[in-house]
Amino acid sequence: MALIRKQWPAFILAFVLPLLAIYWWWGGFNRVVVAEMESGPHFYAYLEHEGDLGKLPKTQARVFALLEQGGIAPGDTITVLLTDPRTTAKPEQRARTGYRVPLDARLPKELMSEVIPRRKVLAATVEAAVALAPSKAYQALADELAPGGRDITLPAVEIYRPSGTPVRIGELTVEIAAP
């Protein structure tokens, strides 16, 4: 027992503090701002994604490569969730994922495009790492809607704006139809 009491400070210094520092660095302690607002229009090029949403980055990378091959600079990442990952089996999950592009862009034939019109949304915005931001944003939306007995509605539009530097965290905004 005495050995455990002597080692707990070393354990905290070696394991707990580094984990807390990483969580802080990734934006884990950053506040999520939820607000009703007008958003759009958003013009984006995308590919359909079917299956585990955890594999969305592979589909996004394919869209990015196709845009670059076509001489089009990809803008912010946009993902439109079409199925609820809380209730949909992984093989049946669906989304559209891609990048904002100029309205007059001549897209490679493999890509589809869509305009999300201007609309009233309930938006949750957070500055955090792309791996951490969605859970923070969706939880904030759920917390905002719960007192009224409401839940998150789909489709949900996720717009991720990277900071442009390797030492900064990007900004994720998740938009759903305003209640």
C-alpha positions as CSV (number, residue, x, y, z in Angstrom):
1,M,0.0,0.0,0.0
2,A,2.8,2.4,0.8
3,L,4.4,1.7,-2.6
4,I,1.1,2.8,-4.3
5,R,1.0,6.0,-2.3
6,K,4.6,6.8,-3.4
7,Q,4.0,6.1,-7.1
8,W,0.7,8.0,-7.7
9,P,2.4,11.4,-8.3
10,A,4.7,9.7,-10.9
11,F,1.6,8.1,-12.5
12,I,-0.2,11.5,-12.7
13,L,2.9,13.2,-14.2
14,A,3.6,10.4,-16.7
15,F,0.1,9.6,-17.9
16,V,-2.7,11.8,-16.7
17,L,-1.1,15.2,-17.3
18,P,0.0,14.4,-20.9
19,L,-3.5,13.1,-21.7
20,L,-5.1,16.3,-20.3
21,A,-2.6,18.4,-22.3
22,I,-3.4,16.6,-25.5
23,Y,-7.2,16.9,-24.9
24,W,-6.6,20.7,-24.2
25,W,-4.5,21.0,-27.4
26,W,-7.2,19.3,-29.5
27,G,-9.8,21.8,-28.2
28,G,-11.5,19.4,-25.8
29,F,-12.1,22.2,-23.2
30,N,-13.3,24.7,-25.8
31,R,-16.8,26.0,-25.6
32,V,-19.4,25.1,-28.2
33,V,-21.6,28.0,-29.3
34,V,-25.2,27.1,-30.3
35,A,-27.3,29.7,-32.2
36,E,-30.2,30.0,-34.6
37,M,-29.0,31.7,-37.7
38,E,-29.3,32.1,-41.5
39,S,-26.8,30.0,-43.5
40,G,-25.9,29.4,-47.1
41,P,-26.0,29.1,-49.9
42,H,-23.2,26.5,-50.0
43,F,-22.1,25.1,-53.4
44,Y,-20.0,22.0,-53.1
45,A,-18.6,19.1,-55.1
46,Y,-19.0,15.7,-53.5
47,L,-19.1,11.9,-53.7
48,E,-21.7,9.7,-52.1
49,H,-20.4,7.7,-49.1
50,E,-22.1,4.4,-48.1
51,G,-21.0,2.4,-45.1
52,D,-19.1,3.2,-41.8
53,L,-18.9,7.0,-41.3
54,G,-15.5,6.4,-39.7
55,K,-14.2,5.9,-43.3
56,L,-15.4,9.3,-44.5
57,P,-11.9,10.7,-44.6
58,K,-11.0,8.2,-47.4
59,T,-13.9,9.5,-49.5
60,Q,-13.0,13.1,-48.7
61,A,-9.4,12.4,-49.8
62,R,-10.7,11.0,-53.1
63,V,-12.8,14.2,-53.7
64,F,-9.8,16.3,-52.8
65,A,-7.5,14.5,-55.3
66,L,-10.1,14.8,-58.1
67,L,-10.6,18.5,-57.5
68,E,-6.8,19.1,-57.5
69,Q,-6.5,17.0,-60.7
70,G,-9.1,19.3,-62.2
71,G,-7.2,22.4,-61.2
72,I,-9.8,23.4,-58.6
73,A,-8.7,24.6,-55.2
74,P,-10.8,22.8,-52.6
75,G,-12.4,25.1,-50.0
76,D,-13.9,24.1,-46.6
77,T,-14.9,20.5,-46.1
78,I,-18.7,19.8,-46.2
79,T,-20.4,16.6,-45.2
80,V,-24.1,16.1,-45.3
81,L,-25.2,13.3,-43.0
82,L,-28.2,11.5,-44.5
83,T,-28.6,8.7,-41.9
84,D,-28.4,8.8,-38.1
85,P,-25.3,6.9,-36.9
86,R,-26.9,6.4,-33.5
87,T,-29.6,4.3,-35.0
88,T,-28.3,3.1,-38.4
89,A,-26.1,0.1,-38.8
90,K,-22.6,0.9,-40.1
91,P,-23.0,-0.8,-43.5
92,E,-26.2,1.2,-44.1
93,Q,-24.9,4.7,-43.1
94,R,-25.0,7.3,-45.9
95,A,-23.5,10.7,-46.4
96,R,-22.3,13.1,-49.0
97,T,-18.9,14.5,-48.5
98,G,-16.8,16.9,-50.4
99,Y,-15.5,20.5,-50.5
100,R,-16.9,24.0,-51.2
101,V,-16.0,25.0,-54.7
102,P,-16.6,28.1,-56.9
103,L,-20.1,28.2,-58.5
104,D,-18.6,28.3,-62.0
105,A,-16.1,25.4,-61.4
106,R,-15.9,22.8,-64.1
107,L,-15.9,19.7,-62.1
108,P,-14.4,16.3,-63.1
109,K,-17.2,14.0,-64.3
110,E,-16.7,11.6,-61.3
111,L,-17.9,14.4,-58.9
112,M,-21.5,15.5,-58.2
113,S,-22.4,19.0,-57.1
114,E,-25.2,20.5,-55.1
115,V,-26.2,23.9,-53.8
116,I,-27.5,24.0,-50.2
117,P,-29.8,27.0,-50.3
118,R,-29.9,29.8,-47.8
119,R,-32.0,28.7,-44.9
120,K,-32.6,29.1,-41.1
121,V,-30.6,26.6,-39.1
122,L,-29.7,25.8,-35.5
123,A,-25.9,25.7,-35.6
124,A,-23.3,24.4,-33.2
125,T,-19.8,25.8,-33.7
126,V,-16.6,24.7,-32.0
127,E,-12.8,25.1,-32.5
128,A,-11.4,21.6,-32.0
129,A,-9.5,18.9,-33.8
130,V,-11.5,17.2,-36.6
131,A,-11.5,13.9,-34.6
132,L,-13.0,15.6,-31.5
133,A,-15.2,18.4,-32.8
134,P,-18.2,16.4,-34.1
135,S,-19.0,14.7,-30.8
136,K,-18.8,18.1,-29.0
137,A,-21.0,19.8,-31.6
138,Y,-23.7,17.1,-31.7
139,Q,-23.8,16.8,-27.9
140,A,-24.3,20.6,-27.6
141,L,-27.2,20.4,-30.2
142,A,-28.8,17.5,-28.3
143,D,-28.4,19.4,-25.0
144,E,-30.0,22.5,-26.6
145,L,-33.0,20.6,-28.0
146,A,-33.6,18.2,-25.1
147,P,-35.5,20.6,-22.8
148,G,-38.2,21.0,-25.5
149,G,-38.4,17.3,-26.0
150,R,-36.8,17.5,-29.4
151,D,-33.9,15.7,-31.0
152,I,-31.4,16.3,-33.8
153,T,-33.0,16.1,-37.2
154,L,-31.3,15.1,-40.5
155,P,-29.9,15.9,-42.8
156,A,-27.2,17.6,-40.8
157,V,-24.6,19.7,-42.6
158,E,-21.1,19.7,-41.2
159,I,-18.7,22.5,-42.4
160,Y,-15.1,22.2,-41.3
161,R,-12.8,25.1,-41.8
162,P,-9.2,24.2,-41.2
163,S,-7.0,26.8,-39.6
164,G,-4.4,26.6,-42.4
165,T,-1.5,26.1,-40.0
166,P,-0.3,22.8,-38.4
167,V,-0.3,24.2,-34.9
168,R,-3.9,25.5,-34.9
169,I,-7.2,23.7,-34.6
170,G,-10.0,24.2,-37.2
171,E,-13.6,25.2,-36.7
172,L,-16.5,22.9,-37.2
173,T,-20.1,24.1,-37.6
174,V,-22.9,21.5,-37.6
175,E,-26.2,22.8,-39.0
176,I,-29.6,21.3,-38.7
177,A,-33.0,22.7,-39.7
178,A,-34.1,25.3,-37.2
179,P,-36.9,24.0,-34.9
